Amino acid sequence: MEDRDIAHWRMHNLALSRPAFDAAQDVVRWLGAVQSQDYGPAKWSAAMRTGGVSDAAVDRAFADGEILRTHVLRPTWHFVIPADIRWMLQVTAPRVQVLNAHMYRELGLDDTVLARCNTLLVDALHGGRQRTRQELATRLANAGIAAKGFQLGYVLMNAELNGIICSGALNGKQHTYALLDERAPQTAGLTDEQALAELTVRYFTSHGPATAKDFKAWASLTAADVRTGLEMVAAQLEQQTFRGLTFWFAAPAAFHRASPPTVHLLQAYDEYFMGYRESRAVVDASGAAASHIRGRGAFNGVVILDGQVAGHWRRTLRKDTVVIQTALYEPFDAAGNRALRAAGDRHGAFLGRTATVVAA
């Protein structure tokens, strides 16, 4: 087994090179959570794993609450589905709160202040009301809590981690917050052990082959939690050692590998990168990405050629078109350029625009 084999295996399990899902929410369910601090690129991460779901369709699913956005797994936003949000918070929120503890202290947000903020947020959102960040800041200010900037961000994150609020529908281009109890009514709960086991299986099924340290970083768990999770589900997983690392996965590598060349235009925070820490380098077997990391500038998307990082890209939206500019590490041959244009066309179709690809 080589690095490139692991990369192709992951592409299959991450739904980048196998039959697509029907809807963005199906993708989020499969992956468990999709990092989404950048809402637009995160929509593309979900949609590109479907059979052609559009940007507008993902917006509709988000507005309807079929996809929720909240802080879970790590101190950043993720897409999750309503059926998963509570048990996932049950496993990971306590650890994220530990990671946030220093900032709470630095910002003067002790337990008393946070509890009062949570009460005010419930009052502001009760009855199906969905309010923007600024509207909630005004509510807090009227009650004598001048929360803005980082302070407001951590107040809202704390409420999300406590399962009080989550995303509402967009108000124009502004995000809103809603009560979790109203956005995702209570479903059958899991015990702590069941929730940890579910998260462990979900990760290694969709992200495997991956290491225990990869999982630990992805979910902000302790090493002890990871060991416990793997012990509980060991019968459902397999493992293989490669270069001194133990990789866990749910099924052997019996899958169809796409015929080369195959190009994907991924956003920088796609699960193909953010799902791993210890073994992330398998997507850069040649070391080309490491040597080109400087000077990429605004080209913050990632061009993937046959499972490997081959350059970066950015887009410029115009009235009816999207221009996709690429900064490739090495020029593609004719077949590679055709595959790149096809990838650009897929992104254009997602946006409902004609795509033009400019390769450099």
Residue pairs with C-beta under 8 A, 6 or more apart in sequence:
1 240
1 242
2 285
3 281
3 282
3 285
4 282
4 285
4 306
4 307
4 308
5 253
6 209
6 242
6 247
6 279
6 282
7 282
7 283
7 285
7 307
7 308
8 17
8 257
8 306
8 307
9 208
9 209
9 249
9 253
9 255
10 207
10 208
10 209
10 210
10 272
10 282
10 307
11 17
11 272
11 307
12 18
12 253
12 255
12 257
13 205
13 206
13 207
13 208
13 249
13 250
14 31
14 49
14 206
14 207
14 271
14 272
14 275
15 21
15 27
15 30
15 31
15 49
15 206
16 48
16 49
16 264
16 272
17 255
17 257
17 258
17 262
18 255
18 256
20 49
20 50
20 51
20 52
21 27
21 30
21 49
21 50
21 51
22 50
22 51
22 53
23 50
23 53
23 57
23 61
23 66
24 43
24 46
24 47
24 50
24 53
24 57
24 58
24 61
24 67
25 61
25 66
25 67
25 81
26 50
27 34
27 46
27 47
27 49
27 50
28 34
28 46
28 67
28 79
28 80
28 81
29 81
29 83
29 84
30 206
31 206
31 207
31 271
32 80
32 84
32 88
32 199
32 202
32 203
32 206
33 72
33 73
33 78
33 79
33 80
33 84
33 88
34 42
34 45
34 46
34 78
34 79
34 271
35 42
35 74
35 76
35 77
35 78
35 269
35 271
35 274
36 42
36 69
36 77
36 78
36 79
36 269
37 76
37 77
37 269
38 267
38 269
39 69
39 175
41 267
41 268
41 269
41 301
42 79
42 267
42 269
43 55
43 58
43 59
43 62
44 55
44 267
44 347
44 350
45 266
45 267
45 269
45 270
45 271
46 53
46 58
46 67
46 79
47 53
47 54
47 55
47 57
47 58
47 350
48 264
48 265
48 266
48 346
48 347
48 350
52 349
52 350
53 350
54 349
54 350
54 351
54 352
55 350
55 351
55 352
56 352
58 67
59 170
61 67
62 69
62 167
62 169
62 170
63 169
63 170
64 169
65 82
65 169
65 183
65 184
66 81
66 82
67 79
67 80
67 81
68 79
68 80
68 81
68 82
68 85
68 166
68 167
68 183
68 184
69 77
69 78
69 79
69 80
69 166
69 167
69 175
70 77
70 78
70 80
70 85
70 89
70 160
70 165
70 166
70 167
70 180
71 77
71 78
71 96
71 157
71 160
71 161
72 78
72 80
72 85
72 88
72 89
72 92
72 93
72 96
72 160
72 161
73 88
73 92
73 96
73 218
73 219
73 220
74 92
74 96
74 99
74 218
74 219
74 220
75 96
75 99
75 100
75 157
80 88
82 183
82 184
82 187
83 184
83 187
85 163
85 166
85 180
85 184
86 163
86 180
86 184
86 186
86 187
86 189
87 189
87 190
87 194
87 195
87 198
87 199
88 195
88 199
89 161
89 163
90 190
90 192
90 195
91 192
91 195
91 196
91 199
91 219
91 221
92 199
92 219
92 220
92 221
93 161
93 162
93 163
95 219
95 220
95 221
95 222
95 225
96 161
96 220
97 158
97 161
99 220
100 154
100 157
100 158
100 161
103 150
103 154
104 110
104 114
104 154
104 158
107 150
107 151
107 154
108 151
109 117
109 151
109 154
109 155
109 158
113 145
114 155
114 158
116 143
116 145
117 140
117 145
117 147
117 155
117 158
117 159
118 158
118 159
118 162
118 164
120 139
120 140
120 143
120 145
121 136
121 139
121 156
121 159
121 164
121 165
121 177
122 164
122 179
123 139
124 131
124 135
124 136
124 139
125 131
125 165
125 177
125 178
125 179
125 182
126 179
128 178
128 182
129 178
130 168
130 169
130 171
130 176
130 177
130 178
131 139
131 168
131 176
131 177
132 171
132 174
132 175
132 176
132 177
133 152
133 156
133 174
133 175
133 177
134 174
136 152
136 156
136 177
137 147
137 148
137 152
140 146
140 147
140 152
140 155
141 147
147 155
156 165
156 177
159 165
160 166
163 180
164 179
164 180
165 177
165 178
165 179
165 180
166 177
166 178
166 179
166 180
166 183
166 184
167 175
167 176
167 177
167 178
167 183
168 175
168 176
168 177
168 178
168 183
169 176
170 176
190 198
193 232
196 225
196 228
196 229
196 232
197 229
197 232
197 233
199 219
199 229
200 215
200 226
200 229
200 230
200 232
200 233
201 233
201 236
201 237
201 250
203 210
203 215
203 218
203 219
203 275
204 210
204 215
204 233
204 237
204 248
204 249
204 250
205 249
205 250
205 251
207 214
207 215
207 218
207 271
207 275
207 276
208 237
208 247
208 248
208 249
208 250
209 240
209 247
209 248
209 249
210 247
210 248
210 249
210 275
210 276
210 279
211 245
211 246
211 247
211 248
211 278
211 279
212 223
212 226
212 227
212 230
212 246
212 248
213 277
213 278
214 275
214 276
214 277
214 278
214 279
214 280
215 221
215 226
215 229
215 248
216 222
216 223
216 225
216 226
217 276
217 277
217 278
218 274
218 275
218 276
218 277
221 229
230 237
230 248
236 250
237 248
237 249
237 250
238 248
238 249
238 250
238 251
238 252
239 246
239 247
239 248
239 249
240 246
240 247
240 249
241 247
245 278
245 279
247 279
258 306
260 306
261 305
261 306
261 332
261 333
261 335
261 336
261 339
262 305
262 306
262 339
263 303
263 304
263 305
263 310
263 336
263 339
263 340
263 342
263 343
264 303
264 304
264 343
265 301
265 302
265 303
265 304
265 313
265 324
265 343
265 344
265 346
265 347
266 272
266 273
266 301
266 302
266 303
266 304
267 300
267 301
267 302
268 300
268 301
268 302
270 302
272 283
272 304
273 280
273 283
273 302
283 289
283 304
283 307
283 308
283 309
284 290
284 308
284 309
285 308
286 308
288 308
288 309
288 310
288 329
288 330
289 309
289 329
292 311
292 329
296 312
296 327
298 314
299 311
299 312
299 313
299 314
299 325
299 326
299 327
300 312
300 314
301 312
301 313
301 314
301 315
302 309
302 311
302 312
302 313
303 309
303 310
303 311
303 312
303 313
303 326
303 328
303 340
304 310
305 332
305 336
305 339
309 329
310 328
310 329
310 330
310 332
311 326
311 327
311 328
311 329
312 326
312 327
313 324
313 325
313 326
313 327
314 324
314 325
315 322
315 323
315 324
315 325
315 347
316 322
316 323
316 325
317 351
317 353
318 353
320 353
320 354
321 348
321 353
321 354
321 355
321 356
322 347
322 348
322 351
322 353
322 354
322 355
322 356
323 355
323 356
323 358
324 344
324 347
324 348
324 355
324 356
324 357
324 358
325 358
325 360
326 340
326 357
326 358
326 359
326 360
327 360
328 359
328 360
331 359
332 339
332 340
332 359
337 359
340 357
340 359
341 357
343 357
344 355
344 356
344 357
345 355
347 355
348 354
348 355
349 355
